[in-house]
Amino acid sequence: MNPLQLTRNVRSLNRLRQIAMVLTRHGFGHVVTRLHLGRFVPVWMLRKRNRQQARQEWESTVGNRLVLVAGELGPTFIKLGQTLSSRPDLIPQSIIDDLKTLQDQVPPFDTEEAMRIISDELGGPILDAFGSIDPCPFASASIGQVYRATTMDGKPLVVKVRRPDIEETIRLDMQLSHALANSLESMMPEVRIYRPAVIVAEFEQTLMRELDYVNEASVTSRFHQAFENNAGIRIPKVFWEFSGSRVLTLQRLEGKSLGDLFQSEESLEKLDRPSVARRLAECFLKQVFEVGIFHCDPHPGNLLVDEHGSIGLIDFGQVGYITPEWMTQLVIIAYGCLRHEIDIVIDAFADIGALRSQVDRSSLSRSMQVLLDKYYGLPARRVDLSTLLNEFSEIVRRHDVTLPRDVILLIKAFGTVASITQRLDPEFDLLTVLEPRLKKTMSQRFSARELGRDTAMAGWHLLNIVRHAPRQLRDVMRRIGDGGWRLHVKHENIDRLANELDRSSNRIAFSVVIAAIIVGSSVVVAARTDETVLGFRVQTLGMLGYIIAGVLGLALTWAIYRSGRLH
């Protein structure tokens, strides 16, 4: 699909022009050309590269240039880059390492506008809701910014306010992103292994949820209830009466971020580091195995530790979900890895829809076997889980295995937790905490009660098939008899072939017209006559024909040159 097919207004065309210019400026001019967006870019940008620019592109990695592109195009593409950095199953690790440097920091918008949004969302004056609110935001990101506030009785709060008009901007960018992703798959078959259309679709779903603060409030409230009776884990309380789709008001947790503590050895020494490591591990495993929803990005900046070693977890804008069916398959995968039963692992991949028809199961099995043999017999505390998970993700990407997004996020989050606990306490063995959870979950999933429930559900589905089969068969036969049965054939890239044929035929017709003008002019010029037409000698009209043919020929050459098919 050509991106121009979805750009029907001036704003869309201007944004598409900006995207094409930025991509070209940072060394992706070949992509712009193949997507037929070269008309938006000056020819000198596509054709002329000085030595300094060529050297910069050679020395800079693809990931670094993608970071520059995202940073220049703004919030939507910064978020997209951050999403790509969480997909090691699709993107090479070298590019992911560069994309992780993307910072979601933008200048704050006007506080008066923020106060107006808060007032509109709450339906009344701000001072009727809050005891005080700091006019200076202490954090600003692409979606919104955050203010410190207090309740009427002095309790500390944080108030998140969504940026004005950000939703309209993101919707426009997403529309163009879908068109560009489809064009990439259609016109650049070599990038299909990265699943651009799938990435954009998943990204849009996540981003639109993040735009509505009601989603984040609901998730935060669910976490708060799950850990309400756990003294070692603190989750902020949601103040629903002061929250809405554009404003989110939360309890402000006390403590220093673990990221700041890691910068000071003196502060770390004051902590009971083994206790904090165990609490963090148990908190994450409870999210996965009991709550069924987990924090996608438990990096040190989102972990607040108070003087008692209690952990506060913040920022629930992005979370992952584990359904009961996926949990069963994940337990089977873990069991198969621990027992070196590779066939069980691959069958579980197939059950969750991760294997496509072209996946070479034998090659995948060998790669998995090599990975497990590498760590076989190694003491548990010597196993670097973050490295192991990265190697597993590399195998998945290399063999074109597409795991569900939430499973990939789970692997990423688990690797982050493993890295933090190892840094807090090098002697801490995360597997000793994980193993009892796996055994308990396996016994529950394969208990007589659960098996009986699954059997009953399977019987119900089978009964429905038998009950509805006669009616469905009758409808099929009736449709065939009425001539309503149709065969739909889908052509791959037929639109691109049609466009190329249309362009080639137009150029051929143009060339024939030019040739006809030249032949006609030659005949007229060669004629020995003094006759005039409209006051001009016939030979003069012949020379005018030569000039017209020359201009048309130059125009045709220019068009071919801009299309990149001059030679």
N, C-alpha and C positions, 0 to 999 in steps of 0.2 A: 504494500500500500504506500502510495506517495504521500508524504506529509502535507503536501499542498492540497490534497483532497479534503482535509479537515480544517483548513485555514480559510475562513470565509469573512473575516473582518480585518480591519487595519491593525488592531492590537495584536492579533494572532500572527499576522505576517511580520510585524515589527519584532515580536519575540522570536520568531523562527529565524529572522535575519540575524538577530543578536546571537542566537545559539550557533548558527553557521559561522559567523565571524569569530567567535571565541574558540570554537573547535579548530578552525584553520590557524588561528594565531598560536595555538599551543601544539601544533604539529599533527593535527588530525585532518589535514586538508584532503587526503585521499579518501577518507570516510565521507566528507562533505560531497566530494565529486561523485562517488558511487551512489550516494543517496539522491542525486540530481538536485542538490541545493547550491550548486556552483553559481547560479544566477544571483544569489544574495551576497556573493563575495566578490570584491574587485579582483580582476584577473591577476594583477601583480601579486596579490596575496597567495593565490593558488600556484602561480608559475615561478615567481622570482623569489629565491631564497639566498640571502647573502651567506658568506662563510660563517659569520658569527652565529646566525640563527641555526644553520645546519649543525654546527658544533654543539650548540646548546641542546638541540633535540637529540643528538647522538649521546651526549653525556647524561641527559635526564631520562629517567625510566618512564615507562608508560604510566605507572602508578602516580609518580610525581606530577606528570602532566595532567592526569585526571583530577588530581587534587586542585591544581591551578584552575582547571575548567570549572569544577564545582564551586570553588570559592568565588569566581567571577560571576557565575550565573545566579548565585543567590541561594536562599533558604531551601527551596525544593530540591535542588541538585546537591546541596550539602547533605541533606537528609538521605538522598538516594545513595550518595557515596558511603555514608555511614551504614546504610543497609547492605550494600555490597561487601563491606568489610566484615559482615557477620555471615557470609555465605562461602566458607572454605570449600564446600562441595561443588561450587560452580566457578569460583574465581581463584586463580593461582595465588599461593601464599605471598609471593613477592609483591603483588599488587595490593593484597590485603594489608600488608605491613605499611605501605604508603598511605592507603586510605584511612587507616586508623589515626593518622595525624590530623584529619579534618576536625576542626574545632567549630562547634555550633555556637559561635559568639558573634553577635551583631550589635551595632549601636542601639541603645534604648530609644524607644519612641517617647513622645512628650508625656509627662506625668499628668498634665491636665486632661489629655485625651484618655489616659488610663483611668483617672478618677471618674470621668464621665461614663466610661464603659461599666465600671463597678456600680455606679449609682443607677444606671439603666437596668443592669442585670438584677440588682437587689430591689428595684422598685421604690427607692427612697433615698434620702440623704445619707451619705457615708457615715457621718457622725452619729446617726441613729443606730448603726450596726456595730461600729468599732469604737473602742475607747480612744485609740490613736492609730495612725498609719503613717509610716515614714514616707516623705515625699520623694526620696531617692531610692530607686530600685537597687537591690544588692546583687541581682543576677539578671542577665538579659540573653535570650536565645532567639532562634528564628521564629518559633511559634508564639512566644509571649515573654513576659518578664515578671519578676517576683519582688514583692514588697514585704517588709516586716510590719506587723501590726499587733495590736492587743485587743482583747475583749473588754467589755465594760468593767469586768472585775480584775483586769490586769493580766490575764493569761496570755502568754506569747503565741502569736499566730504567724503564718506566712500566707500571702495572698497572691495567687498566680492570675495574671490578666492576659487574655489573648490579644494579639496585635490586631489593630483595625484593618479591615480589607484583606487580611492574609488568606482567607478562605477563597476569595475570588482569584487571587494570584496563583494559589496552589492548583486550583481547578484548571486554569488555563495551562499551566505547566504540565499537569498530568495528561491533559488532552493531547498536547504535542508529544509528550513522552511515549504515550501509547502508539501514536503514528510513527514516531522514529524507531521504536522497538520493532514494530511490524515490518518497517522498511529494512531494518538491519537483517532480520531473518529472511526476507524475500530477496534482497539484492546483494547480501554478503553471506552466503551459505556457511562460510568458515566460522562465523561467530555464533551459529546456532547452538553449539555445545555449551555456550554460556547462558542460554535460555533468556534472552533479553525480555521477551514478552511476559514470561512467567515472573521474572524479577519485578517488572514494572507493575503487574497486576497485584502481586503480594504487597509491594511497597505502597500502592495507592490505598489498599485496604487498611494497612497499618497507619498511614499518615492521616486518613480521614477519621479514624478512631481517635488519634491523638489530638486532632483539632477540636473535638467535642470533649470538654473537661468533665462532662457527666460520666464518660467511660472511665477516666482515671479516678474520679471520686468513688465510683462503684467498686473498682478493683481495690483501691486503698482501703475502703471500708471492709471488704471481704478479708483482706490480710489482717486488718486490725482485730476483727472478730476471731480469726484463727489463732492469733498469738496473744490474745488479751490476757490470758492466765499464765503466760510465760514471762517470768520476771527478768530473764536475761535478754529478751528480744523486745524492742519497742517499735511499734508502727504508729505513725501519726493518725490522730482521730480526724474524721471529716466533719466539718461544720456545714451540714446540709442547708441550713437556713441562710447561709451566706455564700452559697455556691450555685452555679448554673453552667450553661454550655460555654460561656466566655470567661467565667470567674470561678476559681477553685480556692477555697479557704481551708487550711489544714492547721493542725496543732504544730507548733514549732518545737522540734526535739532539741534537747541539750546535748552537748558533746562536740568533740573535734572529729573531723573526718579522718578516716584511716590513712588517706593519702597524705594529709599533713603530718600525721604521726610518723609515717615512714620516712619523712624528711628529717626527723630529729631522733637520734639514738637515745637521748636523755628522756624524751617522752615515752619511747617504747619500753625503756627499762622499768618505768613505773607501772606498766601493765602486767597483768597475769596473762602472758601471751599464750601459753597452752590452753587456758580456759577460754580465751577469746576465740582461738582457732576452732576448738571443739564446738562452741556455741554457734559459730558461723556455719560449720559443716552440718550440724544437726538442724539448724534453721532452714538451710537450702534443701536438705533431704526431706524435711517435713513438707515443704512446699510441693515437692514433686510427688511424693508417695501418699500424702494424706489430703492436702488441700486441692491438688490437681491443677494448680496454677502457680507459676514461678516467675520471679523477677528476672528479666532478660539480661540485665546489665549490672550485676552486683560488683562493680569496680570499686576501688577504695574510696573514691569521691562520694559514693552513695551510701557509705557505711559510716555512721557516727558512733564513736565510742566514748562513754562518759567515764568519770573517775572510778566507778565501781566495776568497770569492764562490761557493762551492758551495751548491747549493739542496737543501734537505731538504723532502720532501713528506710530510705527515702526514694522519691522519684519513681512512681509506678506508671509512667507514661507508656512504657512498652513491657508487655508481659507475654508469656507463652502458656499454652494450655495443653494438658495431657489428658486425653480421653481414656476411659477404661480399656477400650480396644487397643489403643496405642501402648498403654501401660503393660498390657499382657505381652504384646510383641517386644517391647523394650526389655522386659524381664527375660523373655526367651533369648533375645540377642545376648544379653549379659551372661546368661547361663551357658549359651553355646560358646562364648568367648572364653569363659573360665574353664570349660570342659574340653576346649579345642575341638568342638563339633562344628566345623565350618559349614556343613550342609544345612544345619539347623539355622545358622545365622543368615545364610543366603535365602532360605525359604521364608524367614521372617521378613527380610527385605521385600520379597515378592508380595507377601501378605499385606504390607502397608503401601503397596503401589510404588515402590522405589525403583523397581527394575523394569526397563523398557524391553521391547522384543529384541532389539539389536545388542543388548548387553551380553558379553562373552562370559558366561558363568564360570567356565573353567579357568580363564585368566583371573577373574575376580577371586575365585577360590584360592589360587596359588598366591596371590598378593596378600590375602588375609592370613594364609598359613605362614608366610614369611614374617609378617608383622607379629603374630602370636608367638612364633618360635623365638623371635628376638627377645621377648620378655619372659619366656618360659623358665621357671626355676629361679627367677630373680626375686630376692626378698621384697615383700610388699612395700616396705618403707624406702626401698631403692628405686621404685618405679615412679618416674616423673609423669603424673597423669596428664598434665597440660601438653607435654611433648607427645605422649601416646595418642591423645585425642587429635592433635594436629596431624600426626602421621595417618591416623585413621581417616581424617577428612581428606587428606591428599589422595588416598586410595579411592575413596568414594568419588572424588572429582575426576580422577584419571580414568575410571571405568564407567563414567557417565551414569552413575547411580544418583537418582534424585530423591533425597530424603525429604519428608514433609518439613516445611519451614519451622514449625515448633520443635521438631526433633533436632534440627540443626542449631536452633537457639538454645536448646537444652544442653547440647554438647559444648557450645561456646560458654554458656554460663557455668557449667560444671568445671570446665577447664580454668575459668577465672577464679572460682572458689578454691580449686585445688592449688592454684598458684599462690593465692593470698594465704591460705592456711600453711603452706610450706614455708612461706616467708615469715609468718608469725612464729611458727614452731617447726623447725626442720625435723624434729623427731616425731611429729604427728603423722599418723598413718590413716589417711582418709578411707582406705579400703576396709579397715576394721570397723568403721562406722557404717559404711555402705553395705557390707555383707549381711548383717542381721536384717536390714531393711529389705534386701533382695529376697532372702529366705522367707521372711514373713509375707511379703507380697506374693511370692510364688505359691506358698501354701494356701493363701486366700484365693488366688486366681484359679487354682486347680483343685479346690476343695469340692467335696461332693455337692454342696449347696450351689456353688457357682456352676459346676458342670451340669447339674440338673436344671438350673435356670437357662443356661445356654441351649440345652437340649429342648426345653419347652419352647424357647423362642424359635429355634430351627423348625420344630414341628408346626408352630403357628404359621411361619412363612410358607412351609410346604403345603399346609392346608389351604392357605389363601391362593397358592398357585393352582391347586387342583380345583378349588371352588370357582375361580374366575377363568380357567382355561377354556371351557366350552363357549362362554360369551365372547372372549377375545378371538377364538378361532372363527366364530360366526361373523364377527366384525371384519376380520381379514378376508374371508371368502366373499362377503358382501361387497367390500371395497374392490376386490379383483373383478367381480362381476359387473360392477358399475363403471369400470374403467378408471377408478380413482387411484390405482396403484401407479406410483411414479418412481423412476430410477434417477437419482441425483448423482451427477458426476462432477467431481471437483478437480479442477486443473491447478497444478502447482506452478506459480509464476507465469500464468498465461497472460496476466495483465501487463507484466513487464515485456513479454514477447510481443504483445499487440502494440505497445508503445514504441518499441524499437522498430517494428515493421512500419508503423505509421510515420515515424521520423525518417526512416530510410526512403520510403516512397516519396515523401515531400521533398527531400533533397534531390532525388533523381528527377522529379518533375521540374524542380527549380533549375537543375542543370540542363535539362532539355530546353527549357525556355531560354536560358542564356545562350545555348548553342544555336537555337533558331534565330535569335537576334543577331548573333555574329554572322551566321550564314546569310541572312537577309541583308545585313548592312554591307557585307562583302559584295553581294550581287549588285546592290544599288551603287556603291562606290565605283565598281568596275564598269557600270553602264556609261556609254559615251553619248550623253544627251545634255542639252541645255534647258530642259524643262524645269519648271519650278512648282512647288507645292506650298500654298499659303505664303507665298513670297520668298520661300527658301529654295535654293538649288537642291536637286535630288541628292547630289554628292554630299552636301552639307548634312542632310538628314541621315545619310549613311554613317558619317562620322559621329553624329549624335548617338546613333545606335551603338557604335563602338564604346562610347563613354558610358552609356547606360549598362551595357553588358559588363564593362569593367567594374562599375560600382556594385552590381549584383554579384559578380564573381567574388569581389572582396568581402561582401556581406556573408556569402556562403562559406568562404574560408574562415572568417571570424567565428561563425556559429560552430563549425567543426572544431576549431581551435579551443573554444570555450568548453566544448563537451569532452575534451581530453582524448579525442580520437583522430588527431591530425596525422599520427604516424603509428 
